[in-house]
Amino acid sequence: MSVIVEKVDGMNPAEPSSLLSETDSCTRLDVAGSVMDGLKEEMDGVKYTVYKSRWLMLVLFVIYSASNSLQWTQYTIIQDVVVKYYSVPSTVVSWTSMVYMITYVPLIFPASWLLDKTGLRVTTIIGSFGTCLGAWLKVFSVPQDMFWLGFAGQTVVAVSQVFILNVPPRLAAVWFGADQVSSACSIGVFGNQLGVALGFLLPPMLVRATGTPDEMAADFRLMFYLVAGFTSVLFVFILLFFKAAPPTPPSAAADLGSSLDSNFLQSIRKLFMNRNYVLLLLSYGLNVGVFYAISTLLNQVVLTYYPGANEDAGRIGLVIVVAGMAGSVVCGLILDRTHRFKETTLAVYVASVLGMLIFTFTLDCGIIAVVYLSSILLGFFMTGYLPVGFEFASEVTYPEPEGTTSGILNAVVQVFGIVLTLAYERMLEAWGDRWSNLTLCALLALGAAITAAIRSDLRRQAAQNKA
């Protein structure tokens, strides 16, 4: 299959940053039918084409993101088992989750710079390699005196996360047309959620809660080998098939964004001078920080009321995340159809507060099936909020690079996640879960109020409409 591009005004089809740098430039593309699906957008004499290969890029990213995030709660969801087998304090086990947050904050700025300067392929290869390397280090950490090596492997995987979380809005903008960009971003975030779901589900299934040290060692070994093998195969696929960008931009907004020179430090300064973005940083950080705290300590909270329910704790986490996947997709479709970013964001946030309240007051009901049901409501809105916040940030900050915008957003989230997880752990010890969860509800209500104060300044939509 061949792509024939007629160059005009010195356009270089191999360099996305140079594509259609003048507004009166035009292109003519003759593309074999199997390369693209024919979806075209035509404005001011410029024809924009999206390529079928965009779906391969998105699928590869989703699986790659999942391979990293499934390791986030790999230890904490079986915290009691890890404490018993490795003879380490529960606080140390909690840090295997928080290391994801603490490494992200200092590293996201160089990672965002690298994404903006080198593109999607380079950063994706780096992140995939690190995820694979960390998984293999854990394979050699099975002996009971080698927990430190497993923690080192977890840290390598956590560092690799900085090359993942800020990618969905960038990948969506680079590869997808204007009428699919929100859905594509939602699907990209879906990958992270899929991995978290598997991280809740698989460890309790693979590692028994009771048994001899040899039996438990065999369980840990199997779990680590499965993850290492999977990430190795995926790394090879990414090396072979993942591309940085399509031959031509898919929309007018992508065209304009690619033609603008971007100074990294100047972009950061502009972002922090953007009132709407700063408010979104606070509200997004509170919402996702609460989710991180609950996810990290879910095993401890559930076992308080349902002793021995290790697998149920994992399944409840799974239910929260799977419901969030559905919420992400639904919210993405709503955004693509309505473009009502402010209204959708606020509605989902308020629903998250209500979901958290219901979860709080059903935990001690004594019927674990009710906890499962309340977890569905909590997950649908709280986890479903993730791509909505991403897309709203891209709208109010356009044409600043999506990688920088989402990178700072996620850096703030990690700070909130660390603080809220540590505070939640202390509150659980001092107050119990009821008042601890009500405190989290109050923080979510504060986040909803902050969201209400954000103005609906949809700059990307305005650029698209003017093109």
C-alpha positions as CSV (number, residue, x, y, z in Angstrom):
1,M,0.0,0.0,0.0
2,S,1.4,3.4,-0.9
3,V,0.7,6.9,0.2
4,I,1.4,9.6,-2.4
5,V,1.6,13.1,-1.0
6,E,1.9,16.1,-3.3
7,K,4.1,18.7,-1.5
8,V,3.1,22.3,-1.6
9,D,5.0,25.3,-0.1
10,G,8.0,23.0,0.9
11,M,5.9,20.7,3.0
12,N,7.9,17.6,4.2
13,P,5.5,14.7,4.8
14,A,8.1,12.9,7.0
15,E,8.0,15.7,9.6
16,P,4.7,16.4,11.3
17,S,5.9,19.7,12.7
18,S,6.3,21.1,9.2
19,L,2.9,19.9,7.9
20,L,0.8,22.7,6.4
21,S,2.6,25.4,8.2
22,E,0.8,28.1,6.1
23,T,-2.9,28.4,6.3
24,D,-3.2,28.6,2.5
25,S,-1.2,25.5,1.9
26,C,-3.0,22.6,0.4
27,T,-2.4,18.9,0.0
28,R,-3.6,16.2,-2.3
29,L,-3.4,12.6,-1.1
30,D,-3.9,9.5,-3.2
31,V,-4.0,6.7,-0.7
32,A,-4.6,3.0,-1.3
33,G,-8.0,2.1,0.2
34,S,-6.7,-0.3,2.8
35,V,-4.4,2.3,4.4
36,M,-7.1,4.7,5.4
37,D,-10.8,4.4,6.1
38,G,-11.9,7.4,4.0
39,L,-12.9,9.6,6.9
40,K,-12.0,13.1,5.8
41,E,-12.5,16.6,7.0
42,E,-12.2,19.5,4.6
43,M,-11.8,23.1,5.6
44,D,-10.7,26.2,3.6
45,G,-9.4,24.0,0.8
46,V,-7.3,21.8,3.1
47,K,-8.2,18.1,3.2
48,Y,-7.5,16.2,6.4
49,T,-7.4,12.5,6.5
50,V,-7.3,10.0,9.3
51,Y,-5.6,6.6,8.9
52,K,-6.7,3.2,9.9
53,S,-3.4,2.7,11.6
54,R,-4.5,5.1,14.3
55,W,-6.4,2.2,15.9
56,L,-3.3,0.0,16.0
57,M,-1.4,2.8,17.8
58,L,-4.3,3.2,20.2
59,V,-4.6,-0.5,20.9
60,L,-0.8,-0.9,21.5
61,F,-0.8,2.1,23.8
62,V,-3.8,0.7,25.8
63,I,-2.1,-2.7,26.3
64,Y,1.2,-1.0,27.1
65,S,-0.4,1.3,29.7
66,A,-2.2,-1.7,31.2
67,S,1.0,-3.6,31.6
68,N,2.4,-0.8,33.7
69,S,-0.6,0.0,35.9
70,L,-1.4,-3.6,36.7
71,Q,1.8,-3.6,38.8
72,W,0.7,-0.5,40.8
73,T,-1.3,-2.5,43.5
74,Q,0.5,-5.8,42.9
75,Y,1.7,-5.8,46.4
76,T,-0.8,-3.7,48.3
77,I,-3.9,-5.6,47.3
78,I,-2.4,-8.7,49.0
79,Q,-0.8,-6.6,51.8
80,D,-1.4,-9.1,54.5
81,V,0.2,-11.9,52.5
82,V,3.2,-9.8,51.6
83,V,3.7,-8.8,55.2
84,K,3.6,-12.4,56.3
85,Y,5.8,-13.8,53.6
86,Y,8.5,-11.2,53.4
87,S,8.3,-10.1,57.1
88,V,8.1,-6.4,56.3
89,P,6.0,-3.7,57.9
90,S,2.6,-2.9,56.3
91,T,3.8,0.7,55.8
92,V,6.6,-0.5,53.6
93,V,4.1,-2.4,51.5
94,S,2.0,0.7,51.1
95,W,5.1,2.5,49.8
96,T,5.2,0.0,46.8
97,S,2.1,1.8,45.7
98,M,3.1,5.3,46.7
99,V,6.5,5.0,44.9
100,Y,4.4,5.4,41.7
101,M,3.4,8.8,43.0
102,I,6.6,10.0,44.5
103,T,8.8,9.3,41.4
104,Y,6.3,10.9,39.1
105,V,6.6,14.4,40.5
106,P,10.3,15.2,39.8
107,L,10.4,13.2,36.6
108,I,7.3,14.4,34.8
109,F,8.9,17.6,33.6
110,P,11.8,16.0,31.8
111,A,9.5,13.3,30.5
112,S,7.0,16.0,29.2
113,W,9.9,17.8,27.5
114,L,11.1,14.6,25.9
115,L,7.6,13.8,24.6
116,D,7.2,17.3,23.2
117,K,10.7,17.2,21.5
118,T,10.9,13.6,20.3
119,G,7.3,12.5,19.9
120,L,5.3,9.5,20.9
121,R,7.5,6.7,19.6
122,V,10.6,7.4,21.6
123,T,8.9,7.9,24.9
124,T,6.7,4.9,24.4
125,I,9.8,2.7,23.7
126,I,11.5,4.0,26.8
127,G,8.5,3.4,29.0
128,S,7.8,-0.1,27.7
129,F,11.5,-1.1,28.2
130,G,11.4,0.2,31.8
131,T,8.2,-1.6,32.5
132,C,9.7,-4.8,31.2
133,L,12.9,-4.4,33.1
134,G,11.2,-3.7,36.4
135,A,9.0,-6.8,35.9
136,W,12.1,-9.0,35.4
137,L,13.7,-7.7,38.5
138,K,10.7,-8.9,40.5
139,V,11.2,-12.4,39.1
140,F,14.5,-12.6,41.1
141,S,12.9,-11.1,44.3
142,V,11.0,-14.3,45.2
143,P,13.3,-15.4,48.1
144,Q,12.0,-14.1,51.4
145,D,15.1,-12.0,52.0
146,M,14.9,-10.3,48.6
147,F,12.0,-7.9,49.1
148,W,14.4,-5.0,48.5
149,L,14.9,-6.2,44.9
150,G,11.2,-6.4,44.3
151,F,10.9,-2.9,45.6
152,A,13.7,-1.8,43.2
153,G,11.8,-3.4,40.4
154,Q,8.6,-1.7,41.4
155,T,10.5,1.6,41.4
156,V,11.7,1.0,37.9
157,V,8.2,0.3,36.8
158,A,7.0,3.4,38.6
159,V,9.6,5.6,36.9
160,S,8.4,4.2,33.5
161,Q,4.9,5.5,34.4
162,V,6.0,9.0,33.6
163,F,6.2,8.1,30.0
164,I,2.6,6.9,30.0
165,L,0.1,9.0,31.9
166,N,0.5,12.2,29.9
167,V,0.2,10.4,26.5
168,P,-3.6,9.8,25.9
169,P,-4.5,13.4,25.0
170,R,-1.3,13.7,22.9
171,L,-2.0,10.5,21.0
172,A,-5.6,11.4,20.5
173,A,-4.7,14.8,19.1
174,V,-1.9,13.5,16.8
175,W,-3.8,10.6,15.4
176,F,-7.5,11.2,15.6
177,G,-9.9,13.6,13.9
178,A,-11.8,16.4,15.7
179,D,-15.0,14.2,16.1
180,Q,-13.1,11.3,17.7
181,V,-10.4,13.0,19.8
182,S,-12.3,12.8,23.1
183,S,-13.3,9.2,22.6
184,A,-9.8,8.3,21.7
185,C,-8.5,10.0,24.8
186,S,-11.0,8.1,26.9
187,I,-9.9,4.8,25.4
188,G,-6.3,5.7,26.1
189,V,-7.1,6.3,29.7
190,F,-9.1,3.1,29.6
191,G,-5.7,1.3,29.3
192,N,-4.5,2.6,32.6
193,Q,-7.8,1.6,34.2
194,L,-7.7,-1.9,32.6
195,G,-4.3,-2.5,34.2
196,V,-5.4,-1.3,37.6
197,A,-8.4,-3.6,37.3
198,L,-6.1,-6.6,36.5
199,G,-3.9,-5.5,39.4
200,F,-6.8,-5.8,41.8
201,L,-8.0,-9.1,40.3
202,L,-4.9,-11.3,39.6
203,P,-2.6,-11.1,42.7
204,P,-5.4,-12.5,45.1
205,M,-6.1,-15.2,42.6
206,L,-2.5,-16.2,42.0
207,V,-1.0,-15.8,45.5
208,R,-2.7,-17.9,48.3
209,A,-3.3,-16.2,51.6
210,T,-2.2,-19.3,53.6
211,G,0.3,-22.0,52.9
212,T,3.9,-23.0,53.5
213,P,6.7,-20.7,52.5
214,D,7.5,-22.9,49.6
215,E,4.0,-22.8,48.3
216,M,3.7,-19.1,48.6
217,A,7.1,-18.7,46.9
218,A,5.8,-20.7,44.0
219,D,2.8,-18.5,43.8
220,F,4.8,-15.3,43.8
221,R,7.2,-16.7,41.2
222,L,4.3,-17.6,38.8
223,M,2.8,-14.1,39.2
224,F,6.1,-12.4,38.5
225,Y,6.9,-14.6,35.5
226,L,3.5,-14.0,33.9
227,V,3.9,-10.2,34.1
228,A,7.6,-10.3,32.9
229,G,6.8,-12.5,29.9
230,F,3.8,-10.4,28.9
231,T,5.7,-7.1,29.1
232,S,8.6,-8.6,27.1
233,V,6.4,-9.6,24.2
234,L,4.7,-6.2,24.3
235,F,8.0,-4.4,24.1
236,V,8.9,-6.3,20.9
237,F,5.5,-5.4,19.4
238,I,6.0,-1.7,20.2
239,L,9.5,-1.7,18.7
240,L,8.1,-3.2,15.5
241,F,4.8,-1.4,15.0
242,F,4.4,1.8,17.1
243,K,4.8,5.0,15.1
244,A,5.2,8.6,16.2
245,A,2.6,10.3,14.0
246,P,0.6,9.8,10.8
247,P,1.9,11.2,7.4
248,T,-0.5,14.1,7.6
249,P,-2.4,15.8,10.5
250,P,-5.9,14.5,11.1
251,S,-7.7,17.8,11.9
252,A,-7.3,21.6,11.6
253,A,-6.6,21.8,15.4
254,A,-3.8,19.2,15.1
255,D,-2.5,21.0,12.0
256,L,-2.3,24.4,13.8
257,G,-0.9,22.9,16.9
258,S,1.9,21.1,15.0
259,S,2.9,24.2,13.2
260,L,3.3,26.3,16.3
261,D,6.8,26.5,17.9
262,S,6.7,25.4,21.5
263,N,9.1,26.6,24.2
264,F,8.8,24.2,27.1
265,L,9.5,26.7,29.9
266,Q,7.3,29.3,28.3
267,S,4.5,26.8,28.0
268,I,4.8,26.0,31.7
269,R,4.7,29.7,32.6
270,K,1.6,30.2,30.4
271,L,-0.1,27.2,32.0
272,F,0.4,28.5,35.6
273,M,-0.9,31.9,34.5
274,N,-4.1,30.3,33.2
275,R,-6.7,30.7,35.9
276,N,-9.0,27.9,34.6
277,Y,-6.1,25.5,34.4
278,V,-4.9,26.2,37.9
279,L,-8.4,25.6,39.3
280,L,-8.6,22.4,37.3
281,L,-5.3,21.2,38.7
282,L,-6.8,21.6,42.2
283,S,-10.1,19.9,41.5
284,Y,-8.5,17.1,39.4
285,G,-5.9,16.5,42.1
286,L,-8.5,16.1,44.8
287,N,-10.6,13.7,42.9
288,V,-7.9,11.4,41.7
289,G,-5.9,11.7,44.9
290,V,-8.9,10.3,46.8
291,F,-9.1,7.5,44.3
292,Y,-5.4,6.7,44.8
293,A,-5.9,6.7,48.6
294,I,-8.9,4.3,48.5
295,S,-7.2,2.0,46.0
296,T,-3.9,1.7,48.0
297,L,-5.7,0.9,51.3
298,L,-8.7,-1.0,50.0
299,N,-7.4,-4.3,51.3
300,Q,-7.1,-2.9,54.8
301,V,-10.6,-1.2,54.7
302,V,-12.4,-4.3,53.4
303,L,-10.7,-6.8,55.8
304,T,-11.8,-4.6,58.7
305,Y,-15.4,-5.6,58.2
306,Y,-15.0,-8.9,56.3
307,P,-12.0,-10.8,57.7
308,G,-10.4,-13.3,55.4
309,A,-12.1,-11.7,52.3
310,N,-8.8,-11.1,50.5
311,E,-10.2,-12.1,47.1
312,D,-13.3,-10.0,47.7
313,A,-11.1,-6.9,48.4
314,G,-9.4,-7.5,45.0
315,R,-12.8,-8.0,43.3
316,I,-14.2,-4.9,44.8
317,G,-11.2,-3.0,43.4
318,L,-11.8,-4.6,40.1
319,V,-15.5,-3.6,40.2
320,I,-14.5,0.0,40.9
321,V,-12.1,0.2,38.0
322,V,-14.3,-1.8,35.5
323,A,-17.2,0.5,36.3
324,G,-14.8,3.4,35.7
325,M,-13.9,2.1,32.3
326,A,-17.5,2.1,31.3
327,G,-17.8,5.6,32.8
328,S,-14.7,6.8,30.8
329,V,-16.1,5.5,27.5
330,V,-19.6,6.9,28.1
331,C,-18.2,10.3,29.1
332,G,-15.9,10.4,26.1
333,L,-18.9,9.7,23.8
334,I,-20.9,12.5,25.5
335,L,-18.0,14.9,25.1
336,D,-17.6,14.1,21.4
337,R,-21.4,14.6,20.8
338,T,-22.0,17.6,22.9
339,H,-18.7,19.4,23.4
340,R,-20.0,20.5,26.8
341,F,-16.8,20.0,28.8
342,K,-17.6,22.2,31.8
343,E,-21.1,20.8,32.3
344,T,-20.0,17.1,31.9
345,T,-17.0,17.6,34.3
346,L,-19.1,19.2,37.0
347,A,-21.9,16.6,36.7
348,V,-19.4,13.7,37.0
349,Y,-17.7,15.4,39.9
350,V,-20.9,15.8,41.9
351,A,-21.9,12.2,41.2
352,S,-18.4,11.1,42.5
353,V,-19.3,12.9,45.8
354,L,-22.6,11.0,46.0
355,G,-20.9,7.7,45.1
356,M,-18.4,8.1,47.9
357,L,-21.1,8.9,50.4
358,I,-23.0,5.7,49.5
359,F,-19.8,3.7,49.6
360,T,-19.0,5.1,53.1
361,F,-22.4,4.2,54.6
362,T,-22.6,0.7,53.1
363,L,-19.2,-0.6,54.1
364,D,-20.4,-1.8,57.5
365,C,-23.8,-3.2,56.4
366,G,-22.5,-6.8,56.8
367,I,-23.6,-7.8,53.3
368,I,-20.6,-7.7,51.0
369,A,-22.8,-7.9,47.9
370,V,-24.1,-4.4,48.9
371,V,-20.5,-3.2,49.0
372,Y,-20.0,-4.5,45.5
373,L,-23.1,-2.5,44.3
374,S,-22.0,0.7,45.9
375,S,-18.5,0.2,44.4
376,I,-20.0,0.2,40.9
377,L,-21.5,3.6,41.5
378,L,-18.3,5.0,43.0
379,G,-16.1,3.6,40.2
380,F,-18.4,4.7,37.3
381,F,-18.1,8.4,38.2
382,M,-14.8,8.7,40.2
383,T,-12.7,6.7,37.8
384,G,-14.8,7.9,34.8
385,Y,-13.8,11.4,35.7
386,L,-10.1,10.8,34.6
387,P,-10.5,11.3,30.8
388,V,-13.0,14.1,31.3
389,G,-10.5,16.1,33.3
390,F,-7.8,15.4,30.7
391,E,-9.9,16.6,27.8
392,F,-11.2,19.7,29.7
393,A,-7.5,20.6,30.4
394,S,-6.6,20.3,26.7
395,E,-9.5,22.6,25.8
396,V,-8.8,25.4,28.3
397,T,-5.0,25.4,27.5
398,Y,-4.9,25.0,23.7
399,P,-2.6,25.4,21.9
400,E,-0.1,24.5,24.6
401,P,1.3,20.9,24.1
402,E,-0.9,18.2,25.4
403,G,2.0,16.3,26.9
404,T,3.0,19.3,29.0
405,T,-0.6,20.0,30.0
406,S,-1.4,16.5,31.1
407,G,2.1,16.0,32.6
408,I,1.6,18.8,35.1
409,L,-1.9,17.6,35.7
410,N,-0.7,14.2,36.7
411,A,2.2,15.6,38.7
412,V,-0.2,17.5,40.9
413,V,-2.3,14.3,41.2
414,Q,0.7,12.4,42.5
415,V,1.3,15.0,45.2
416,F,-2.3,14.8,46.2
417,G,-2.1,11.0,46.1
418,I,0.9,10.8,48.4
419,V,-0.6,13.3,50.9
420,L,-4.1,11.8,50.9
421,T,-2.8,8.2,51.1
422,L,-0.6,8.9,54.1
423,A,-3.3,11.0,55.8
424,Y,-6.0,8.3,55.0
425,E,-3.8,5.6,56.6
426,R,-3.3,7.7,59.7
427,M,-7.0,8.5,59.9
428,L,-8.0,4.9,59.6
429,E,-5.8,4.1,62.5
430,A,-7.0,7.0,64.6
431,W,-10.7,7.4,63.6
432,G,-11.7,4.2,61.8
433,D,-13.1,4.1,58.2
434,R,-16.4,6.1,58.7
435,W,-14.9,9.4,59.7
436,S,-11.9,8.9,57.4
437,N,-14.2,8.3,54.4
438,L,-16.4,11.3,55.3
439,T,-13.3,13.5,55.3
440,L,-12.6,12.2,51.8
441,C,-16.2,13.1,50.9
442,A,-15.7,16.6,52.1
443,L,-12.6,17.0,50.0
444,L,-14.5,15.8,46.9
445,A,-17.2,18.3,47.7
446,L,-14.6,21.0,47.8
447,G,-13.3,19.8,44.4
448,A,-16.8,20.0,43.0
449,A,-17.1,23.6,44.2
450,I,-13.7,24.5,42.6
451,T,-14.9,22.9,39.3
452,A,-18.0,25.1,39.3
453,A,-15.7,28.1,39.4
454,I,-13.9,27.1,36.2
455,R,-15.0,29.1,33.1
456,S,-16.0,27.2,30.0
457,D,-13.2,28.6,27.8
458,L,-13.0,26.0,25.0
459,R,-10.0,27.2,23.0
460,R,-9.4,24.0,21.0
461,Q,-13.1,24.0,19.9
462,A,-12.8,27.6,18.9
463,A,-9.7,27.0,16.8
464,Q,-11.4,24.0,15.1
465,N,-14.5,26.1,14.3
466,K,-12.5,29.0,12.9
467,A,-10.3,26.8,10.7
